[in-house]
């Protein structure tokens, strides 16, 4: 026996809002049984056509309302046909499934919140505070998007489809003003939540199947040896700026990220098998062991601050935000026309201090604490000074051939 299925949109005329609009309701009917719910979309009665169940007019608001209703209709049809294949569909079940109230399906933001709470509990164990913060910002963006797009506080996981993903990407790049790579990062965090839902049987299929997340290659900045010298030669009268310079230069010669420098203690500076002092710690971000032999400049910086701080601290660490703000002052004073941030020191260690001096990329990768050498390869740029150094003396090796050419040309 064929099932009958109808969807009707209508305005609830006894619930006029303060702005003069009326809520648009949806009535689902399956085999004579009806269920109703508020679509969370509203319209002025003068723009509503009761016969067609749609808004009419040419304004952007009318177009937005009709697009939202079309999406509701399409989602209801998809859920209905999925139900028909698995069980007897009823109007009440269909409504609950759409609203995310069914027993076997969670809502997107609810799952996201559960996941983030788990990440938060692992901060300092296997996760960093920065990772937790990134998940939280992603969740907030999705919550704001759902409110903006659907006028809902949450959405059923099964409503996350390819269109939802694309629309969220556009929202990030337009409303939030995110760049390409920042958007891609948010989409990666979002995809992980969807993957959790899929692996736990909360959704069928992969909404990201035909969506590609692409990170654009960025030419990561770094300082040349001449620019490092300019910073070192500055006559800084401010103790605050002197501390910031020392922290920055320290990282230029050991490659540690800010969070790892901030966590350095006396016990992390040890004599290794070769009798020399090494930094021996773990990256906060990944938990990977980092072992870096101390060069003379970072040794001198550590000696400068020896026994000056409590709790085993060995460097004058301040917040990353203040540090980067003061680095802008140092850049201005030194005349370096680059965006000086603390992370630039890590790039400088990889490029100028090590790779540019002939240190093998495998060694650099190990010292940076990278889990994949492909990550290190983004630093493997060939500088003009490296080309000049490598090519020096090469011409002398072709003296014989040059003589033959010269003779033949006469």
C-alpha positions as CSV (number, residue, x, y, z in Angstrom):
1,X,0.0,0.0,0.0
2,X,1.4,3.4,-1.0
3,X,1.9,5.9,1.7
4,X,0.7,9.5,1.3
5,X,3.0,12.2,2.4
6,X,2.3,16.0,2.3
7,X,4.1,19.1,3.6
8,X,2.3,22.4,4.1
9,X,3.6,25.8,5.3
10,X,1.3,28.3,6.9
11,X,1.5,31.4,9.1
12,X,0.3,31.2,12.7
13,X,-2.0,34.3,12.8
14,X,-2.6,34.2,16.6
15,X,1.1,34.6,17.4
16,X,2.0,38.0,15.9
17,X,5.5,39.2,17.0
18,X,6.5,42.6,18.2
19,X,8.0,43.4,14.8
20,X,4.6,42.7,13.1
21,X,5.8,39.4,11.6
22,X,4.1,36.0,12.0
23,X,5.9,32.6,12.6
24,X,5.7,30.2,9.7
25,X,4.6,26.7,10.8
26,X,5.0,23.4,9.0
27,X,2.4,20.6,8.9
28,X,3.5,17.1,7.9
29,X,0.8,14.7,7.0
30,X,1.5,10.9,6.5
31,X,-1.4,8.6,5.8
32,X,-3.8,11.1,7.4
33,X,-1.8,11.6,10.6
34,X,-0.5,15.2,11.1
35,X,2.3,16.7,13.1
36,X,3.2,20.4,13.3
37,X,6.3,22.4,14.3
38,X,7.6,25.9,14.1
39,X,10.1,26.4,11.3
40,X,11.7,29.3,13.2
41,X,11.2,31.4,10.1
42,X,8.9,34.5,10.2
43,X,7.2,36.7,7.5
44,X,5.0,39.8,7.3
45,X,1.5,38.7,6.4
46,X,1.4,41.1,3.4
47,X,4.2,39.0,1.8
48,X,2.6,35.6,2.4
49,X,0.6,33.6,-0.1
50,X,-1.5,31.1,1.8
51,X,-2.5,29.1,-1.3
52,X,1.0,28.3,-2.4
53,X,2.5,28.2,1.1
54,X,5.3,30.6,0.1
55,X,6.3,34.2,0.4
56,X,5.9,36.5,-2.6
57,X,7.6,39.6,-3.6
58,X,11.1,40.5,-4.9
59,X,12.9,41.6,-1.7
60,X,16.0,39.9,-0.4
61,X,14.0,38.9,2.7
62,X,11.3,37.1,0.7
63,X,14.0,35.2,-1.3
64,X,15.7,34.2,2.0
65,X,12.4,33.0,3.5
66,X,11.6,30.9,0.4
67,X,15.1,29.4,0.3
68,X,14.9,28.4,3.9
69,X,11.5,26.8,3.4
70,X,12.8,24.9,0.4
71,X,15.6,23.5,2.5
72,X,13.2,22.4,5.2
73,X,11.1,20.7,2.5
74,X,14.1,19.0,0.9
75,X,15.3,17.7,4.3
76,X,11.9,16.4,5.3
77,X,11.7,14.5,2.0
78,X,15.1,13.0,2.5
79,X,14.4,11.9,6.1
80,X,11.0,10.5,5.0
81,X,12.5,8.3,2.2
82,X,15.3,7.1,4.6
83,X,12.6,6.1,7.1
84,X,10.6,4.3,4.5
85,X,13.5,2.1,3.7
86,X,14.1,1.2,7.4
87,X,10.8,1.4,9.2
88,X,7.2,2.6,9.1
89,X,7.3,6.4,8.8
90,X,4.9,8.4,10.9
91,X,4.4,12.2,11.0
92,X,5.5,12.4,14.6
93,X,8.6,10.3,14.0
94,X,9.5,12.5,11.0
95,X,9.0,15.7,13.0
96,X,11.2,14.4,15.8
97,X,13.9,13.2,13.4
98,X,13.9,16.6,11.7
99,X,14.1,18.6,15.0
100,X,16.8,16.2,16.3
101,X,14.6,14.9,19.1
102,X,14.7,11.2,18.1
103,X,16.2,8.8,20.6
104,X,18.9,7.5,18.2
105,X,20.1,10.8,16.7
106,X,21.9,13.6,18.4
107,X,22.1,17.3,17.4
108,X,25.3,18.8,15.9
109,X,26.1,21.3,18.7
110,X,25.3,18.8,21.4
111,X,27.8,16.3,20.0
112,X,30.3,19.2,19.5
113,X,29.9,20.2,23.1
114,X,30.4,16.7,24.4
115,X,33.5,16.3,22.3
116,X,35.0,19.7,23.4
117,X,34.4,18.8,27.1
118,X,36.4,15.6,26.5
119,X,39.2,17.6,24.9
120,X,39.2,20.1,27.8
121,X,39.6,17.3,30.3
122,X,42.7,16.1,28.4
123,X,44.4,19.5,28.4
124,X,47.8,19.0,29.9
125,X,47.7,15.3,29.4
126,X,47.4,14.6,25.6
127,X,45.8,17.9,24.4
128,X,46.9,21.5,24.5
129,X,44.9,24.5,25.7
130,X,45.3,25.9,22.2
131,X,43.7,22.9,20.6
132,X,40.7,23.1,22.9
133,X,40.4,26.8,22.1
134,X,40.3,26.1,18.4
135,X,37.5,23.5,18.8
136,X,35.6,26.0,20.9
137,X,35.9,28.8,18.4
138,X,34.8,26.4,15.6
139,X,31.7,25.4,17.7
140,X,30.8,29.0,18.2
141,X,31.1,29.8,14.5
142,X,28.8,26.8,13.7
143,X,26.3,27.9,16.4
144,X,26.3,31.5,15.0
145,X,25.9,30.1,11.4
146,X,22.9,27.9,12.4
147,X,21.3,30.9,14.1
148,X,21.9,33.1,11.1
149,X,21.0,30.7,8.4
150,X,18.1,28.7,10.0
151,X,17.1,30.8,13.0
152,X,17.6,27.7,15.1
153,X,19.7,27.1,18.3
154,X,20.8,23.7,17.0
155,X,20.3,21.3,14.1
156,X,19.9,17.6,13.7
157,X,23.1,15.8,12.7
158,X,21.3,14.2,9.8
159,X,20.6,17.6,8.5
160,X,24.3,18.2,7.9
161,X,24.7,17.6,4.2
162,X,26.9,18.9,1.4
163,X,24.9,22.1,1.1
164,X,25.2,22.8,4.8
165,X,29.0,22.3,4.6
166,X,29.4,24.6,1.6
167,X,27.1,27.3,3.1
168,X,29.2,27.2,6.3
169,X,32.4,27.7,4.3
170,X,30.9,30.7,2.6
171,X,29.7,32.1,6.0
172,X,33.2,31.8,7.4
173,X,34.8,33.6,4.4
174,X,32.1,36.4,4.2
175,X,30.4,37.1,7.5
176,X,33.5,36.1,9.6
177,X,36.0,37.5,7.2
178,X,38.3,34.4,7.5
179,X,41.1,33.8,5.0
180,X,41.4,30.7,2.9
181,X,43.6,28.8,5.2
182,X,41.8,29.9,8.4
183,X,38.6,28.7,6.9
184,X,40.2,25.4,5.9
185,X,41.4,24.9,9.5
186,X,37.9,25.5,10.8
187,X,36.5,23.0,8.3
188,X,39.0,20.4,9.4
189,X,37.9,20.7,13.0
190,X,34.2,20.5,11.9
191,X,35.0,17.4,9.8
192,X,36.4,15.6,12.8
193,X,33.1,16.1,14.6
194,X,31.2,14.7,11.6
195,X,33.6,11.7,11.5
196,X,32.9,11.0,15.2
197,X,29.1,11.0,14.4
198,X,29.6,8.7,11.5
199,X,31.9,6.3,13.4
200,X,29.3,6.1,16.2
201,X,26.4,5.3,13.8
202,X,24.8,8.7,14.4
203,X,24.7,9.5,10.7
204,X,24.7,7.4,7.6
205,X,27.3,8.2,4.9
206,X,29.8,11.0,4.8
207,X,28.6,14.5,4.1
208,X,32.3,15.5,3.4
209,X,32.6,12.8,0.7
210,X,32.6,15.3,-2.2
211,X,34.1,18.2,-0.3
212,X,37.8,18.8,-0.5
213,X,39.7,20.8,2.2
214,X,42.7,22.5,0.6
215,X,45.4,24.3,2.5
216,X,47.1,26.9,0.3
217,X,50.9,26.9,0.5
218,X,52.1,30.0,2.3
219,X,55.7,31.4,2.0
220,X,56.5,31.4,5.7
221,X,58.5,34.5,6.7
222,X,61.9,34.3,8.4
223,X,64.8,36.6,9.3
224,X,68.1,36.6,7.5
225,X,71.4,36.6,9.4
226,X,71.8,40.3,8.7
227,X,68.3,41.0,10.1
228,X,69.2,39.0,13.3
229,X,72.3,41.1,13.6
230,X,70.3,44.3,13.4
231,X,68.1,43.2,16.3
232,X,71.2,42.2,18.4
233,X,72.9,45.6,17.7
234,X,69.9,47.6,19.0
235,X,70.7,49.7,22.0
236,X,67.5,49.1,24.0
237,X,67.0,51.3,27.1
238,X,63.8,49.5,28.1
239,X,64.3,46.3,30.1
240,X,60.9,45.1,28.9
241,X,62.1,45.3,25.2
242,X,65.4,43.7,26.2
243,X,63.6,40.7,27.7
244,X,61.5,40.3,24.6
245,X,64.6,40.5,22.3
246,X,66.3,37.8,24.3
247,X,63.3,35.5,24.2
248,X,63.0,36.0,20.4
249,X,66.7,35.5,19.7
250,X,66.7,32.5,22.0
251,X,64.1,30.8,19.8
252,X,65.9,31.9,16.6
253,X,68.8,29.6,17.8
254,X,66.8,26.7,19.3
255,X,63.5,26.6,17.3
256,X,61.1,26.3,20.2
257,X,57.5,27.6,19.9
258,X,56.3,30.1,22.4
259,X,54.4,27.6,24.6
260,X,57.5,25.4,24.8
261,X,59.8,28.3,25.7
262,X,57.3,29.4,28.3
263,X,57.4,26.0,29.9
264,X,61.2,25.7,30.0
265,X,62.6,24.9,33.5
266,X,66.1,24.1,34.9
267,X,65.5,20.4,34.5
268,X,65.0,20.7,30.7
269,X,68.7,21.9,30.3
270,X,70.9,18.8,30.6
271,X,74.3,17.5,29.6
272,X,73.9,14.9,26.9
273,X,76.0,11.9,25.7
274,X,78.4,14.3,24.0
275,X,79.2,16.3,27.2
276,X,77.4,19.4,25.9
277,X,74.2,21.1,27.1
278,X,71.0,20.3,25.3
279,X,67.4,21.4,25.6
280,X,65.4,18.2,26.4
281,X,61.7,18.7,26.6
282,X,58.4,17.7,24.9
283,X,56.3,19.9,22.5
284,X,53.1,20.9,24.3
285,X,51.2,20.8,21.0
286,X,52.0,17.2,20.0
287,X,53.7,15.6,23.0
288,X,56.7,14.7,20.8
289,X,60.2,14.7,22.3
290,X,62.4,17.6,21.4
291,X,66.2,17.5,21.9
292,X,68.2,20.5,20.7
293,X,71.9,21.1,21.3
294,X,72.4,24.5,22.8
295,X,74.4,26.9,20.6
296,X,76.5,29.7,22.2
297,X,73.9,32.5,21.9
298,X,71.1,30.7,23.7
299,X,73.7,29.6,26.3
300,X,74.7,33.2,26.9
301,X,71.0,34.2,27.2
302,X,70.4,31.5,29.8
303,X,73.5,32.6,31.8
304,X,72.2,36.1,31.8
305,X,69.0,35.1,33.6
306,X,70.5,32.3,35.7
307,X,68.8,32.1,39.2
308,X,66.7,35.2,38.7
309,X,63.3,33.6,38.7
310,X,61.4,31.3,41.1
311,X,59.9,27.8,40.5
312,X,62.8,26.7,38.3
313,X,62.0,29.2,35.5
314,X,65.0,30.2,33.4
315,X,63.7,32.9,31.1
316,X,61.7,36.2,31.5
317,X,58.5,34.9,29.9
318,X,55.4,37.2,29.4
319,X,52.2,36.5,27.5
320,X,52.4,35.7,23.8
321,X,50.0,38.6,23.0
322,X,52.2,41.1,24.8
323,X,55.4,39.5,23.4
324,X,54.1,39.9,19.8
325,X,53.1,43.5,20.5
326,X,56.5,44.4,21.8
327,X,58.2,42.7,18.8
328,X,56.4,45.2,16.6
329,X,58.3,47.9,18.4
330,X,61.6,46.1,18.0
331,X,60.9,45.6,14.2
332,X,60.3,49.4,13.9
333,X,63.4,50.3,15.9
334,X,65.6,47.9,13.8
335,X,64.1,49.0,10.5
336,X,63.1,45.4,9.6
337,X,60.1,45.7,7.3
338,X,58.6,42.3,8.3
339,X,55.8,41.3,10.5
340,X,57.8,40.3,13.5
341,X,56.0,37.6,15.6
342,X,57.5,35.1,18.0
343,X,56.6,32.2,15.7
344,X,58.9,33.9,13.1
345,X,61.8,32.9,15.3
346,X,60.9,29.2,14.8
347,X,60.8,29.7,11.1
348,X,64.2,31.6,11.3
349,X,65.8,28.6,13.1
350,X,64.5,26.2,10.5
351,X,65.6,28.4,7.5
352,X,68.6,30.6,8.4
353,X,70.1,29.0,11.5
354,X,70.0,25.3,10.2
355,X,68.9,24.5,6.7
356,X,70.7,27.6,5.3
357,X,73.9,26.4,7.0
358,X,73.7,22.9,5.5
359,X,72.1,21.0,8.4
360,X,70.3,18.1,6.9
361,X,66.5,18.4,6.7
362,X,66.1,15.1,8.7
363,X,68.0,16.6,11.6
364,X,66.1,19.9,11.5
365,X,62.8,18.0,11.4
366,X,63.8,16.1,14.6
367,X,64.9,19.2,16.4
368,X,61.6,21.0,15.5
369,X,59.7,18.1,16.9
370,X,57.8,17.5,13.6
371,X,56.1,14.1,13.3
372,X,56.3,14.2,9.5
373,X,59.2,15.4,7.5
374,X,56.7,16.9,5.0
375,X,55.9,19.5,7.6
376,X,59.6,20.5,7.7
377,X,59.8,20.7,3.9
378,X,57.8,23.9,3.9
379,X,61.0,25.6,5.4
380,X,63.3,24.0,2.8
381,X,63.5,27.2,0.7
382,X,66.7,27.9,-1.2
383,X,68.0,31.3,-0.3
384,X,70.2,33.3,-2.7
385,X,73.1,33.2,-0.2
386,X,72.8,29.4,-0.1
387,X,72.9,29.2,-3.9
388,X,76.0,31.5,-4.0
389,X,77.7,29.4,-1.3
390,X,76.9,26.1,-3.1
391,X,78.0,27.4,-6.5
392,X,81.3,28.9,-5.2
393,X,84.2,27.2,-6.9
394,X,82.0,25.3,-9.3
395,X,83.4,27.3,-12.3
396,X,86.9,26.1,-11.5
397,X,85.9,22.5,-12.0
398,X,85.1,23.2,-15.6
399,X,88.4,24.8,-16.6
400,X,89.2,22.1,-19.1
401,X,85.9,22.3,-20.9
402,X,86.1,26.1,-20.9
403,X,89.5,26.0,-22.6
404,X,88.2,23.6,-25.3
405,X,85.3,26.0,-26.0
406,X,87.6,29.0,-26.1
407,X,89.9,27.3,-28.5
408,X,87.0,26.2,-30.7
409,X,85.6,29.7,-30.8
410,X,88.8,31.3,-32.1
